Amino acid sequence: MRTELNVPSDLKFLTIVEDWLLGSLKAELGESVDWTRQSSRLRLALVEAYSNVVRHAHKEEYNLPVKILVELKDGELSLEVWDRGEGYNMDAYSPPNPDDKQEGGYGWLIMNRLMDKVEYQLQVNGGNCLKLGVALVESTK
């Protein structure tokens, strides 16, 4: 299964984005997945990715589109979140230290804990792409 959603860069669409992702996956996988466990991690990873685009990449420029691609193959989920912002230099990222009471910077850390794969590519085909990957179905091999 491969599907995509183009949505405005506005947090009021967050519930629509979440419902689209989980609805698409449930339609394809049915009860072969423990949704109680998986839905929370997928929602949180998607909320982090989408809200970062709206707040940071697009700086609340609501006219810029966000494209979300989902591919499911052999129980492996690949999720891409595309933005049209300036992009973020990952070399400048340093993980937050809770002792410093830092307010931002936790999204990247959270996504890396929740997902098996997290990649960020700057300026690919006119946009920036955050790629998330995770196994949703246990391999029977």
C-alpha positions in Angstrom: 0.0 0.0 0.0 1.2 3.5 -0.8 -0.8 6.6 -0.2 -0.3 10.3 0.3 -1.9 13.3 1.9 -1.4 17.0 1.1 -2.5 19.2 3.9 -2.2 22.9 4.8 0.5 23.8 7.3 -1.9 24.5 10.1 -2.1 22.7 13.4 -5.9 22.7 13.2 -5.5 19.8 10.6 -3.5 17.7 13.1 -6.4 15.4 14.0 -7.2 14.9 10.3 -3.6 13.9 9.7 -3.5 11.5 12.6 -6.9 9.9 11.6 -5.8 9.6 8.0 -2.6 7.7 9.0 -4.1 5.3 11.4 -7.2 4.8 9.3 -5.1 3.9 6.2 -3.0 1.5 8.2 -6.0 -0.2 9.9 -7.8 -0.6 6.6 -4.7 -2.4 5.2 -3.5 -4.4 8.2 -6.8 -5.1 10.1 -6.2 -6.9 13.4 -2.8 -8.2 12.5 -1.3 -5.4 14.5 -1.6 -4.6 18.3 -3.2 -1.2 17.7 -3.3 -0.4 21.4 0.5 -0.4 21.4 1.2 0.9 17.9 -1.3 3.8 17.6 0.2 5.8 20.5 3.7 5.6 19.2 2.6 6.4 15.6 0.5 9.3 16.8 3.3 10.8 18.9 5.9 10.5 16.1 3.5 12.0 13.6 2.5 14.9 15.9 6.2 15.7 16.5 7.0 15.6 12.8 3.9 17.6 11.6 4.0 20.2 14.4 7.7 20.8 13.8 7.0 21.5 10.1 4.2 24.0 11.0 6.0 25.8 13.8 9.6 25.7 12.6 10.0 24.8 9.0 7.0 26.9 7.7 7.0 29.3 10.7 3.2 29.2 10.7 2.9 30.2 7.0 -0.4 28.5 6.5 -0.3 28.7 2.7 2.7 26.3 2.5 1.7 22.6 1.9 2.8 19.6 3.9 3.0 16.4 2.0 2.8 13.1 3.9 3.6 9.8 2.2 2.9 6.4 3.7 4.2 3.2 2.3 3.5 -0.2 3.9 5.4 -3.2 2.6 5.8 -6.5 4.3 4.7 -5.1 7.6 7.3 -2.3 7.4 5.9 1.3 7.6 7.7 4.1 5.8 6.4 7.6 6.6 7.8 10.7 4.8 6.9 14.2 5.9 7.8 16.9 3.3 8.1 20.6 3.9 9.0 23.7 1.9 10.9 25.5 4.6 14.5 26.5 4.8 15.4 23.2 6.5 17.4 22.4 9.6 21.1 21.7 9.7 21.2 18.5 11.8 24.9 19.1 12.5 23.8 22.0 14.7 21.5 19.7 16.8 22.6 18.7 20.3 20.3 16.6 22.4 18.6 18.4 25.2 19.8 18.0 28.8 16.8 17.9 31.1 19.0 19.4 33.9 19.2 22.6 31.8 15.4 22.9 31.7 15.6 23.4 27.9 12.2 23.9 26.4 12.8 22.7 22.8 14.8 20.1 21.0 13.0 17.0 22.3 11.1 16.1 19.1 14.1 14.6 17.4 14.9 12.6 20.5 11.3 11.4 20.9 11.1 10.3 17.2 14.4 8.4 17.5 13.1 6.5 20.5 9.7 5.6 19.0 10.8 4.7 15.5 13.3 2.2 14.1 14.7 4.6 11.5 14.7 8.5 11.4 16.4 10.4 8.6 16.3 14.0 7.6 17.2 15.2 4.1 17.6 18.8 3.1 16.6 20.3 -0.2 15.5 17.2 -2.1 13.3 18.0 -5.2 12.6 21.4 -3.8 11.7 20.4 -0.3 13.0 18.8 2.9 12.1 15.3 3.9 11.8 13.6 7.3 11.7 9.8 6.8 10.5 7.6 9.6 10.4 3.8 9.5 9.1 1.1 11.8 8.2 -2.5 11.7 4.5 -2.9 12.5 4.0 -6.6 11.9 6.3 -9.1 13.5 8.3 -11.1 10.9 7.4 -14.7 10.7 10.7 -15.8 9.2 
